[in-house]
């Protein structure tokens, strides 16, 4: 029996609807959640993504601002912008879009963002809080979105063998930190695989929950998946396709057709995890606004 498809677009819409309700409640007390995204340079994909974030903010009744800086911006100039945003009480969330030009060190910029405004969840303080299970932490948006998808589909993860393919700071490591915590939609025994893992398929075939975030199109095939496993595909890869107007099509890290025949649940690409990222970013921003006005009677 083919796997049930996890509809990330539908779940993201529900999250955004809840965000709009929370934003409206804050607005009654004079607090409008504000997210500022800083875009350095002219990366086309980043520009599209940033535009989508701004549009989603406005749709949810939030302030969404984009600061566009030239590719020649120095690190000192960018840090000065971050400092200004840190000091502005009307701004609750700050995100500096990656990739950044080569003259800028991303880690220096991330560390400069005030942790209480780090709605992307990349500041070392938030990373550490996630690892120890601190509920005040801002978890990175994509891994947090995966947990919300699991919750939405009633997938009981407690006791599952969870195998994560990929060890990036953005997804793999953060995903492991979340899934190993005690509590709902976690409580897993976690294995993290990566480019140095020996016999990757031997690990993936043991997974009750397989999360692919390796950045290689259709790398995980059906014969690498345990029958009945839940498969979460975080990958978004552009594959050349002359039949498309764009010249490419999007594919995940999982070979969808073969995995469908083995898994119990699976996320598609597009329409799966990717749709959750912006939704979770806005949810984190509303949380930041609530925390900034902790004494408000909402």
Secondary structure by P-SEA (a helix, b strand, c coil): cccccccaaaaaaaaaaaaaaaaaaaaaacccbbbbbbbccccaaaaaaaaaaaaaaaaacbbbbbbbbcccccaaaaaaaaaaaaaccccccccccccccccccaaaaaaacccccccccccaaaaaaaaacccccccccaaaaaaaaaaaacccccccbbbbcccccccaaaaaaaaaccccccccbbbbbcccccaaaaaaaaccbbbbcccccccccccccccbbbbbbcbbbbbbbccccccbbbbcccccaaaaaccccccccccccccaaaaaaaaaaaaaaaaaaccccc
